[in-house]
């Protein structure tokens, strides 16, 4: 998972998160955690890092800006569950 290296490699933070998450996944993550409509441009990897970590229970209580691998994985698995539920719901329409 490229997101875990985001704090070590500055070039990664400006790349599109669509490379790591995919179109449906980042949109579902946005709708789950942001209270705004979808943006016109795809968010960067830094946004994906923070929000996957938040989905995994990370609160940044130490104010380091670094999420644990466990929080990232928990967020990743929750996002995959959301994505699976979305795809299942979409398949009911057909």
C-alpha positions in Angstrom: 0.0 0.0 0.0 1.7 3.2 -1.2 -0.2 5.3 1.3 1.9 4.1 4.2 5.0 5.8 2.7 3.3 9.2 2.1 5.1 10.9 5.0 8.5 9.7 3.8 8.2 10.5 0.1 7.0 14.1 -0.6 6.3 13.3 -4.3 3.6 10.8 -3.3 1.5 13.4 -1.4 0.7 15.4 -4.5 -0.3 12.5 -6.7 -3.9 11.7 -7.4 -5.5 9.2 -5.0 -7.3 7.6 -7.8 -4.1 5.6 -8.5 -4.2 3.9 -5.2 -8.0 3.8 -4.5 -9.8 3.8 -7.8 -12.6 6.0 -8.9 -15.5 4.5 -6.9 -13.5 4.0 -3.8 -12.3 7.6 -3.4 -15.8 8.9 -4.2 -17.3 6.7 -1.5 -14.6 7.7 1.0 -15.4 11.4 0.2 -19.1 10.9 0.7 -18.5 9.0 3.9 -16.2 11.5 5.6 -16.7 14.9 4.0 -19.9 16.9 4.3 -19.6 18.5 0.9 -20.4 17.4 -2.7 -17.8 15.6 -4.7 -15.0 17.8 -6.0 -14.3 18.4 -9.7 -10.7 17.3 -9.3 -9.6 14.1 -7.7 -8.1 14.6 -4.2 -4.4 13.9 -3.6 -2.8 11.0 -1.8 -2.3 13.1 1.3 -6.1 13.5 1.6 -6.6 9.8 1.1 -4.0 9.0 3.8 -5.7 11.2 6.4 -9.2 10.0 5.6 -8.4 6.3 5.4 -6.7 6.7 8.8 -9.7 8.5 10.2 -12.0 5.7 8.9 -9.7 3.3 10.7 -10.1 5.2 14.0 -7.0 7.5 13.9 -7.5 10.7 15.8 -4.0 12.3 15.6 -4.0 12.8 19.4 -0.2 13.1 19.4 -0.3 15.8 16.7 2.4 14.1 14.6 0.3 13.7 11.5 1.4 10.1 11.2 -1.1 7.3 11.3 -0.3 3.8 12.4 -0.2 1.0 9.9 -3.0 -0.6 11.9 -5.3 2.5 11.5 -4.5 2.6 7.7 -5.4 -1.1 7.3 -8.5 -0.8 9.4 -9.6 2.2 7.2 -8.7 0.2 4.1 -10.8 -2.8 5.2 -13.8 -0.5 6.1 -13.6 1.2 2.7 -13.5 -2.2 1.0 -16.7 -3.2 3.0 -18.4 0.1 1.9 -17.3 -0.5 -1.7 -18.6 -4.1 -1.6 -21.9 -2.9 -0.2 -22.2 -0.2 -2.9 -21.5 -2.7 -5.7 -24.0 -5.2 -4.2 -26.7 -2.5 -4.0 -26.0 -1.5 -7.6 -26.3 -5.1 -8.7 -29.8 -5.3 -7.3 -31.0 -2.7 -9.9 -30.1 -4.9 -12.8 
